[in-house]
Amino acid sequence: MSGRIHFVRHAETLFNVNGQLQGWCDSPLTARGEAQVAALGEWMREVPLAAAFMSDLTRTRTTMAGALAGHPQLVPTPMVELREWHFGGWEGQPNASLWEPVFAEHGTVYAAGSAAFPRITANGFDSLLDAIHRLDPLGRAECAAAVNARMTVALATVVAASELATTADAGDILVVTHGAVLGSLLRALMPDGP
């Protein structure tokens, strides 16, 4: 019987390479990102799929289009709920502009690839999200409650589709979303960790 859910992060973008916060902004895929999309499409070609869900942002739509190259009959469902965290006034800015004050609020110093990140998120992302919200210079960043509400809706939709597909032995579910959202979804699915 099928029933697996495949969670996939979008392919590499220009903002990823430049070290910029994307959030709800979009930037084009890099050449490496395009190659990742092609490889994903080849890998997914033999996977039986019953449904596909994606964030409504361009980088996930592009990644999903490649993933479904071998499944032309499948029309993916775009979901606002699967969008990346909204970083407010920091969107498009260098990563450090957001993470330095947020890490400082958590009593540590930010460095790219910092070993402190797992420590400041050990109890979940709520305090991190609320710090981003509170410190946002424009007051637009999402708070933990808003992100958690989105994740609840997204998971309910995806799990319901998976249960239906499993009952009908119709295939797996594909979800293409964003890095931080994947962390939020996995935390919601396994609150006590792996």
Secondary structure, DSSP 8 states (H G I E B T S, - for coil): ----EEEEE---BHHHHHTB--TT----B-HHHHHHHHHHHHHHTTS-EEEEEEESSHHHHHHHHHHTTT-TT---EEEGGGS----GGGTTSBHHHHHHHHHHHTTS---TT-THHHHHTTT-SHHHHHHHHHH-TTS-S--HHHHHHHHHHHHHHHHHHHHHHHHHT--EEEEEE-HHHHHHHHHHH-TT--
